[in-house]
Structure formats: C-alpha cells, structure tokens
Amino acid sequence: MSRNIHVATWSGAPRASVIFVHGLGGHAYDTWRRAADDGSFWPLWLAEDVEGLTVDTLAYEAAPSNWLGTSMALQDRAVNVLKGLLSSPGLRDGPVAFICHSLGGLIVKQMLLDLDRQKGRRPEAAALLDRVTQVIFVATPHTGSRKGSLLDRLRFLAWPSAIARTLVANDPALRAINVSYRGLAQERNGSLRHLVLYETRGTQAGMIVDEASADPGLPGRPPIPIDADHIRIAKPADRGSMLYALVRDFVSEHPPRPGQGTGWVACKLPVINSEQSWNIAPKLLRVALLVALVAVGFKGVQAIIAPPVDPGRVEQKIDVVLALTQQLLANSATQPLPGAERAVRETVAATAQGAAAGDQRLQNALDLLKANKVAEAETLFRAVATDKAARIRQDSKDAAAAYLNLGAIAGLGDPKRALEAYRKAIELDGEDIESLLQVGWLELERGGLDEAERRFRRVLMLAKGDAQNFYLYWARLGLGDVEKARGSLANANSDYRQAGAIADRLAKADPGNAGWQRHLSVSYDKIGNVLVAQGTLPEALKSYRDSLAIRDRLAKADPGNAGWQRDLSVSYDKIGDVLVAQGNLPEALKSYRDGLAIADRLAKADPGNAGWQRDLSVSYAKIGDSLRKTGETADALSALMQGRRIIADLTQMSPDNAQWKQDLAWFDEQIA
C-alpha cells in the first residue's frame, strides 16, 4: 500500500507542492515528529512559514524485516509510488519538491529515472518529470549502509525484507542507480536542484549512513553535516534548528505565483492502518527452524546453512571483481579501447550481482570468464541481451544496457562483434553515450574516420558539465586521432590540447585522482606525437618529458600497479625515439635501457602476459637498432637476438597473429 496524504493545502495555485518521503521502517507522520501531540510535526511548520505551499506526506510499507511485515523490492516500490503520484490531482500543476529521509531518497531517485525512461511515450510522465524542481536528501544511503550489510549477514535471524536487502553497502544495483541519477541530474542541471544533508552522530546501533554513502556526488551545493543521528536528523526540535532552516530556505526559492490565494489550511490526518497480512505460516516455520538450530547447536548448523561472513567480505568481493577484470584484460587478444578497464569491471560486477540473484546464465558466464573462455561467455551475454531486447519493448534503455555489457565482453576477443553490440545499444538508446564513444574508437581503429568523427561529435553534444568530463576528454582525444589520420596535424594538435586542458583542470582540482593524472599524461603523449610528425622535436621532447614526470610519480606512488609501470616504460621509449632523431644516441640508449629495465621486470613478474612480453621485445629492438647505428655490432646483435627469441615464442603460441609475424620479419631483416 502506498498513499499520498495531504498535510496542508493552499487556497489558490500553490507556489510548489512538497512531498515528504520516509525511509526504511518509517512512518508518514512519526518519521517527521518527536511525539504525536507536541507540535513537532514540521511538515506543518513549512506550510505555515512558506506562503503558498501545499504539503503532502507519502505512506508506504517499508518493513526492515519480514518479522514485522513484507515489503516490495526497491524498483517495484518506486513503480508503485509513481503510479499513485501520476494519478494524484493535486500534482498536475506547479513545481514539485521531494523531502526524503534515508531509503525514501533511493525510491525518489529510482522513480525519477523511471519517469525519464517513460517520458517519450507517456505525456503525463514527461510533465511530472519537468515539474520536479527540488530533491532534498536527508541521510540517504546512496551506496548502501554497513548496517544493511549486517542485516544481510544475519539474514537467517534478521530475515530482512526485500527492500532492506537492497541496502547492502556497495551494492551494484545502488551504484547503477546513483550513476544513472547523476546523468539525469546533469541533464536537468538548470531545472533540478538538490540539497544533501547527512548525520554526524551514531544511534545506539552505531552510525547508520556514513558521510561517503550520504554524498550522491551531484553538482551544486556540497553535502551539509547535521549534528544529529539517523533518526533525530528527521525530527528537528524547533524552527531554529539548522536542518529546518536549510530546508525552509531551500523550498522558499520557488517564487510565489501571481494570484495564488489567501492562506493555508491544515488537513485532518487520517489514521494509517497497516494492510500487512500476519504471514503466520512462514513465521511459525522460521521459529521452528530457529528452535531446531538452538537444539542442535547454533554454531554448527550455521556453518552448514549460512557460513559466517568475514568482516572484509565486501572488500573481498571487490578484489575478486578487480582481479577478474585484470585477468580478462591481460589475456585480451585486442588492444583495449579507452575506458575498457572500467567497462569490463562494471560488466563483471553486474554479472556477479545477477548471478548472486539467481540468474543461471550469468552464473555460467561468470564461470566461463574466470576460466578465460571469453568466446563462450560472449554467447551467453548475447542471449541475455537478445532476450531483454525482445522482452522489454517498453524500456529500451534496459535492453541497451545489456548490449553495452555484451560489447564490453565481446571487445576482449573480437572488435567486430563488439562494434555490432555497441551499434545495437545505440539503436535501442540513441543517447547511450558510453556506446557512442566505444563505436567511435572501434570505427577509428578500422579506418572509418568519417563515422568515428560523427560518433565523437555526438558524444561532445551529449556530454555536458563536469559529470561528463570523462566522455568529453576521450571524445576530444578521438577527434584528434581522426584529424591526425587524415594528415590534419594542426587540427589534431588543437583537439589534443583541448583534451589536455580538461585533464589538466581536473588533475589540479583533485591531485589525488590518479586517473586524471594518467589522462593528462596521455594527452602530453598525443601532443608529442603530432609535434614529432611536424618535425618540432624540441617541443615534442618537452611534451614527452612532461608525460614522463607524471608517470614517474604514479609509478613511485603505487609500485605494484603494472599499468603505471608500463606507461613509464613507454615514455622512456618515446623520449629515446626523439633523441635518436636528434642524433643524441648516448642519451637515447640510456632512455631505452631505463624502459627495458621496467619491461623486463613486468615480463618476469607475469610470464604469461603476452603484452608484457611484446613490450620487452620492442625495448630490445630499439636498443639493438641504436647500438647498430653507433657501430657496436656485437652488442646490437645480442639485443636483437633476445628480442627475436621473445617474438618467436609468441608467434609459435599464436601463429595467426599478424602483428607478431610482422615483428618477427623485422627482427630477421635487422639481424641479417
């Protein structure tokens, strides 16, 4: 049961409608007051203090445990609430603001995302979405809660409800909702504003929602701490409390409407009767099982039925996802696209979540990925995507997301199949910015410059504001590669410098963000490549050295990160290439040998990584070629022979790899 209850009405056209949405285990009235008869029901304060408001409160069942009653899953509850709001006559005109406590904020986010998906085919959905102008999050666990994780760990005893199980810390479904909502907030940046408030005290059960989870990462005002615990934060003591003053002033930003009426009227609050069934049979069965557990030794049976979870369980899950991601990328037969690591990581996490939820196909796909059977796993991803496309005609974004996942996995083995999947995602959702970016890079790799440019420019059109800087950066970098391939070096230089400006600004704003530091180094490399092509070697050398300085810092800060180490080795090679072109062979050899030392460490640490092995052979090739030019023939031959042995082994393992066969032919020619 969900029900929108009028708290106060306005005699004329309201300046705004405010809807209070309680959280897990909350109540349409009691969440917002300290006691029933003490005048602390602050939705009425708002109606009295802000002229022209209508105020509603939402009642819905949200039992934290099935011992207390059942509840819908988060997505189902959002659909249920939305149905009621769309049919509410009082919400068909004027701005709408939501004040959400805890779980209520997640329901409102999911509801607004549903409205966004439906706006193209339901005029009433588009109209309501346009009128939602403010959302106030009060202690909302945007990425879950550790207490939610505790309920999940004690699930046999606690018997958490369907909606409570969603609140596990770092739950992939919550992360997906948060990422999608950030995109929606960015799209509606001019019309949808947010106020984020979070608790700073623990309850008797400890801190419910920590600061990190309470921050949704939205543009605009930073989250504001409130000196209260998770329960008291929604129950201000008086009109002078910080929370009430902030909310009142925020809601007051809606301008009064002309001829809006003469006064407000408090409504009689109806008694809310629970419509929950007693569920006697399931409860008796669970009590019987609990009694049996006690009788035979709780700990022993628990070890069989529900083994205790290590406190680091969530971290271990994340580590498993990261390890599998690195394994898949290391064994990929193709050159990774920009953002490939993130795309594969999110796909692995989503697959693990689906498998845990009981999807056998996704479980099989996960097992195949762990066994490096990417082609077989791709078949299952394709089946899931095809089913979703056929079944979910009314929601193409869901089907597009399935094809996006398919593209990420297919791209590990066959760029052509990845391109087909990403194109299908774009057919289903023309604003799927991730698929547009990937299609642009895949088209660029296959020589489709015009198509690549079209996709990159579409990304630039869709990527607005700071929340989309990742896409702005890589699309601009892609356009630079298009122009360079066409021979338009000046245009390529301009695009690369625009990408570099984005990375430089964000790297300076967040010096601890290694990702943007690395992106900045990539732009320096791209600029250096153009300068080399233009023959401006001193400037190219400076650009490469700027890149090297960044990569050296990253590699020293995280010596175990093979990616940073590999980037550093590449920088040494690029600097060596420029020094060779300038005729400075001694310095070039020194730079090449610095790169070789890194490549050798990586190859020895992971002998099965073909990419590291090939990098090592390239280092030997550069050193051998430089030594030949200085007349040190014996040392040159030794370096070339070492490089050839590596490539010969790789070619023997993969006789069809054209790149390795070409490398082998080069070594044979140089040695001869």
N, C-alpha and C positions, 0 to 999 in steps of 0.2 A: 504494500500500500504506500503510495506517495500522494501528498495533498498539499496544495498551496493555500496557506491560511492568511487571510487579511488581518493585519495588526492595526493599521491605521489607514484611513482613506482621506483624500483631498476633495474639496467641494467642486473644483474645476479641473482643467487639464493640468496634470502634475508636471513638475519640472523633471522628475525622474521617479522610476519605480525601483525600490531597494528590496532585494530578496535575501534573507538570512538562510544559510545552508549549514546545518550542524554536521558533526563528524561521527566517527565510529562510537556506537553506544550512546550517542547524544539524543537530545530531545528538542522538539521545535520550540519549546518555551524554556525549559530548565537549563539548557546549554547557555542561554543568554541572560541568566539572572542568578543572584545569590540565594534567594529564597522566594517562595511563591507570593508572599504578601508584604515584602519590604520595599516595594517601589524601585527595585533594581533592574527591572526588565528594560534594558537600554534600547531595544528597537523603538519603544515608545518615546524615549528621550530624543531620538533622531527626528521622529515625526514632529515633536514639539519644537525642537531647536532649529530645524532647517525647513523654512517655509516652502510648501509646495510639494512635499514628498508623499508618495504612498509607500507603505511598508508592509511586506509580507514575510512570512517565515515558512520554510518548507518542512513538512513532516514526512519522514520515510523510515522504514525499518532498517536498522544497521546494527544488529546484534553482533558483538565481537565473538561470541561463542555460540555454538548450536545448543549448548545447555540452556541458553537464555532465549533462543529463538533462531529461526532461519533468516537468511538474507540473500539477496541476489548478488551475483558477481558484479564487479565494478562497471564493466561495459554494459551489462544488462540494466543495472540501476540507472545509468546515465540515459539510456533509451527510454526507460520508464518515466523518469523525471521530465525528460524533454517532451514526451507526449502530453503530459499534464500542462506544461508551460505553454506549449503551442495552442492548446485549447482554452487557455485562460483569457477571458475577455479583457481583463484589466491590463494585460501586457501587449495589447495590439497597437499601442500608440506611445510615443515618447521614449526617452533613453531608459536603459535598464542597468542597474548595478548589482553585483553579487557580493555579499559579505560571507566568506566561507571559513569555517573552522575545521582544521585538520583534514580528515577524509573528504569533507564537503568540497574542498578546493580541487581534489582529484576528480570528483564527479563533475564539477563545473567545467574543468578542462576537457574531459572526455566529451561532455555534452556539446561544448563549442566546436570541438573537432568534428563531431557528428554533423552539426549544423553546416560546417564548412564543406563537408563532403556532399551534403544534400542540397546545397543552395542552387545548384544548376538545374535541378528537376523539381524542387518544391519552393514556390514563391514565398510561402509563409516561413520556411526555414531561412531563406535569404533575408527576409525582412527582420526577423528576430535577431539574427546574427549582426545585422547592420546597427540595430538599436542597442546592443550590449556595448557599453562605453567604458565601464569600470569593473574590475575584479579586485577584491581585497582578500588576500590570502593571510589567514591568521593561524600560524603554527601548522602549516600544511606540509606533510612529508613527501615532497616531490620525488625523492628517490627511495622512499621507504623508511622504515624505522627499525632500530635494533630490537625494540620490544616486539615488533611484528615478527622478526626472526625468531625471538624466544618462543612466541606462541607456536610458530611452525615447528620448532624443535620439540616442544612438549605437546605436539598435536594430538596424541592419543588421550592425554589427560585433559588438555585445554579444549580440545575439539573445536578449533577455530572455524568460524563461518566462512563462506565462500568469499565474502568481501574482505574479511580480515586476512585471509591468506594472500591477498594481493599486496599487503603492506610489508612484505619481507624486504629487508634492506638490500639495495642494489638490484631489485627485481627487474629483469629485462623489459617486462611489459610497462612498468612505470617509466623506465628510461625512454622507451619508444614514445610514450605519451608526452613526456617532457620535451623531447627533441622536436616532435611534431608541433607541440604547442608553441615552442619558441619560434618556429617558422610562421605559424599563424599570427603570433604577436608582432613579428617583424613586418608581415604583410599589412597588418592593420595598425601600424605604429602611430599613424596620425589620428586614429579614432578610438583605439582601445588602450586604456591606461591601467596601470597596476600599482597597488600598494601592498608591500610584503612586510609582515610583522612576525617576529619569532620570539619564542620563550627563552629565558636565560636561567631558569631555576628548574630543579628536578622535583617531581612529585615523590610520594613515599615509595613509589616503584622505580624511581630514578628519572633521568631525562628521557622524555618520550620522543621528541623530534629535535635533533641537534641542528646547529646553525647551518651545516653544509647541506643537509637534506631540505631545510626550510627555504633555501635560496634556489629559485627556479632558473636563475641565470637569464632574466629578462632585461631588455633595455629600459633605461629610465632611472627612477629613484632606486638607490641601493636598499637592501633589506634593513629594517629598523628593529633593534633589540627592545624587548619589553620586559620589565622587571616583574615577571610572574611565571608560574609553572604552566603546564599544558592545559590544565583545567581552568585555573583562575584567569588566564590571559583572555578568555572569552567572557569574563564576568567583571567588568570594571566596577570599582567601588562607588564612584560618583562621576559627575560630569567633568571634574577636574583631572581625571586620570589621563595619562598620556595616550593610551590606546583609543579611548573615546574621542579625545580632542583631535587626534590624527584622522580618524575615520570621519568624524563630523566635518572637518575642514575639507577633506578629500571629496566627500559626496557633495559638499556645497559648491564645488567647482562647476556643477551643472547650472547654467544660467536660468533664472526664472522665466517662465513662458508668459507671453502677453495675455492678460485677462484670465489668469489662471485660477481664480476662485478667491474665497474669503477665509477659509480656515480648514483645520484638520479635525477628524473625528476618530476617536479610538473605537475599535471594533470589539465586540464581545468575543473573547477567545473560546472556541468550543472545546469540550473535553475530547482528548485524543485517546481513543480506545484501541488497544492493540488488536490486530486481526490475526495474530500468530496462532497457529494450532499448538496443542500441547505436545505433539510428537511423542506420545507416551512410549510406543513400542521401541523406537530407536534409542530412547534414553534408558529404558529398562535393560535393553540388550547391552548397551555400553556399561551400565552399572554392573551387570552380571560379569562382564569381561574384566572390569576393574577388580571386582571381588576375587575373581579367579586368579588374577595377577598377584594380588596380595597373598592369596592362599599358597601359591606355589613358589613364591619368591619373586618379588617385583623385578629386581635387577636382572635375574637370569632370563626371565621371559622377555624383558625389554630388549635384551641383547639379541634375541631371536626376531622379535616383531619389529622393533624400531631402534636399531643400534644408536647409542648416544652419538651426537654430532660434535666433532671437535670445535672449540671456540673459533678456530680460524677457517671454518667451513666455507664461508662466503669468499674469503681471500683465496682459498684453495681452488674454488670453482673458477675464480677469475684467472688464477695462474694456469689452470688447465686450458681455458679458452685461449689465453695468450700463447701457451706452449704449442697448442694445435695450430694456431694461426701462423706462428713462425715456422713450424714444420711444413705446412702446406706451401708457404711462400718459398721456403728454401728448396723444395722439390718441384716447384713450378717449372714447366717447360717453356714458359714465355717470359718476356720482360715485363715486370709489374707496371701497371698503369699508376698515374698519380692517385693517391688515396686508396690504393689496392689493399694495403695493410688494414686500414680502418674498415673498408667494405667487407673484407674476408672475416675480420674479427667480429663485426656486428652480425654477420651471417652465421658464424659458428655459435655465437651466444644465442641468437634467435632459434637456431636448430636445437641447441641443448635445451632451451626452455620448452620448445614444442615437444621434444622427446620426453622431458620430465612430466609434461601434461598428458602423456599417453599416446601421442601420435607415433605409431609404429614405423611409418615410412621415414619420419625424421630421425627416429632412433637408429634405423638401419643406415640412413645416410650418414649419421654421425659416426657409426662404427666403421663405415667404409672410408670416411675421411681420415680417421685415426690410422687406418691400415694403408693410407696413401693410394687408395683406389678411387681416384678423383672422377674418372670417367663413369664408373658405376654409380657413384654418389650423384653425379650430374643427372643421370637418368631419373633418379628419384626426385630431385629438385624440379626437374621438368614436369614430372607427373603432378607434383603438388601445385605448381604454377598453372598448369593446364586445367586442373580441377577447379582451382579458385576462379580462373577466368570464366569457366563455364557456369559455375555455381553462383558467383556473386556479381551478377549483371548490374545490380543496383549500386554497387560500390566498387568502381573500377580502381580506386586507389589501393585497395587491399590486394587486388589481383596484380596491380603494377608492382607493389612491394614484393610479391612472390617472384615476379620475373626479375626484379632487381637482385634478389638473393640468388636466383639462378645464374644471372650474368656474372656475379662475383665468383661463384664456384666454377662456372664454365671457363672463365678467363684464366684459371690456373692451368688449363690444358690446351684450349683451342680458342684463339681470339675471334675466329669466325662465329663460333656458336655463342660466345659472349656477346658479340655485336647483335646477333639475332635476338637474344633475350632482352638486351637493353632497348632495342628498337620496339619490341613488343610492349615493354613497360611504358615507353613514350606514347605508343598508340593508345594505351589504356589511360594514361595520365600525361597530358601534354606539358604539364608543369613539374614533372619529376626531374628536378634539377640534377640529382645525382646521375640518373641515366643519361641525361643530355650531355653532361660532362664526360662520362665514360665513352659515349658514342663519338664525341668529338675527338678524343685521344685515339680510339681504335681506328677511326677514319683517317686520322693523320698518319698512323703507322702504316696503313695500307695504301697511302698515297692519294686518298680522296680529299684533296686540300679544300675544294670549294664546300664540300659537305661538312668537313671539320670546322671550317670558318663559320658556317651557318649555325652549327650547334653551339660553338663557343660564344657567338654573339647573342644567341638565345639565352644562354646562361647569364651573361652580363645583364641582359634585360630583366631577368627574374631575380637575380641576386641583389637585393637592396639592403643597405645598412650593415652594421658591424656583425650581426648574426650570420651573415652570408659571406664573410671575408674569405673563408677557405675557397669557396667557389669563384669569387672574384679573382683571387690570386691565380688559381690554376687555369681558369679560362683565359686570362690575360697572358699567362705564360704559353698556353697553347696557341694563341693567336701569334705570338712571337715566333714559335716554331713554324707555323704556316707561312709567315712572311719570309723567314729565313730559307725555307724550302723553295720558295718562289724566286729567291735571289734579291728580295727587297730588304737589304740589310739595315737601312736606316729605319724602316718601319718596324723591323724585328727588334732593333735596339730600343725604340720607343716603347713597344709593348713590354719588353723585359724590364725596362726601368720602371714602368708603371706597376708591374707585379712586385718589383723590388721595393717600391715605395710603400706598398701595402704591408709587406713583410717587415720592413724596417720600422714602420709606425707601431705595429703590434708587438714586435720584439722589444722595442723600447718601453712600451706600455706594460709589458709583462716579461721582465728579463728572465724569470724562472721558467718560462714556457719554452721547452727545448724544441717543440715542433716548429714554432715560428722562427726560432733561431736557425734551424735547419733549412726552412723555406727561404730565408734570406740568403743563406749560403748558396742555394740552388740558383737563385736569381743572379748572384755575382758570377757563377759559372756560366750561365747563359749569356750574360753581357760580355764576359771574357771571350766566349766562342765567337760572337759577332765581331768583336774587335780584332781577333786573330784573322778572321775572314777578310776584314777591311785592311789588314796589314798594319794596324796600330798596335804594335807589340808591347811598347812600354805600358800603355793603358791596360792592355789585356793582362799583363803580368801583375799589375796592381790589383785588378779585379779578382784574379785567381788567388792572390795572397790575402785579400780581404776574406774570401771564402775559406781559405786555409785557417785563418785566425779563429773563425767561428768554430770550425770543425775540430780544431785542436782543443778548444775549451770544452766542447761537448764530449770529446773522447776522454779527456782527463777527468771530467766530472763523473763519467759513467764508463769506466774501463771495460766492463763486461758487456757493453752494448756493441754487438758486432756490426750493426748498421752504421753507428758513428765511426767506428774504426775503418770500415770500408770506404766511407765518404772521405775520410782523411787521406787514405791511400790514393784515391782518385785525384784529390787536389795536388798531391805531390807529383803525380804523373803529368797533370796539366801544366804545372809550373815548369817541369822538366821539358815538356814539348816546346814551350815558348823560349826557354833558354837555349835549346838546340837551334831553333830558328834564328836566334840572335847570335849564334856561333859560340856561345859560352858553354862548351861541352863539359868542363870540370864541374861547374855548378849544376849542370843538368844531370850528370851522373850521380852527384850527391843527392839530388832531389828524388831521382828514380830509385836509388838504394833505400832512402827513407820509406818510400812507398812499398818497395819489395819486402822490407822487414815486417811491415804490417800485414801485407798479403800472405806472407809465409806463416805468420802466427795464426791467422784466420784459417788457412788451409789445413794446418796441423791440428788445430782445435776441432775441426769438423771435416774430416777427410771425405765424407760422403756428399758434401755440398759442392755440386758441380760449378756453381757460380764463383765460389771462392777459388777453386782450382783454376778456372779460366783466368780470373784476375791475376793469379800468380804467374801464369804463363805469359800474360801481357807484360807484366813487370820485367820478366826475363827478356822478352823480346825487345823492349825499349832499351834496357841496359846493353844487350848484345849489339843492337844496332849502333848505339852511341860509342861503344868500345871499338867497333869496326871502323867508325869514322876517325877515331883517334889513332888508329894503326895498331891497337892492342888485339891482334888477330886471335891469339890463343885464348885469351880471356873472353873475347867476343864469342868464339866458337863454343866454349864451355857453357856460357849463359844461354846461347841459342839451343844447344842440345838439351839443356834442362827444361827449357820452355817447350821444346818439341815433345819430350817424353810425356809431359803432362797432357798436352793436346792429343797425342796418340792414344793415351789411355782413355780419355773422354770419348774420342771418336770410336774406339773399339766398343765402348758401352752403348753408344747411340750412333750407329753408322749412318742414320738418315739426317743427322743434324748438319744442315748446310753451313752454318757459321763455323762449326768446328772443323769441317772438311776444308773450308777456305783458310782457316788459321793454319792447319797442317801444311797446306800447299805453300803458304807464305814462309813458314819455317824451312821447308825443304829448299825453297829457292834461295833464302838467305844463307843457309848452310852450304849449299852448292857454290 
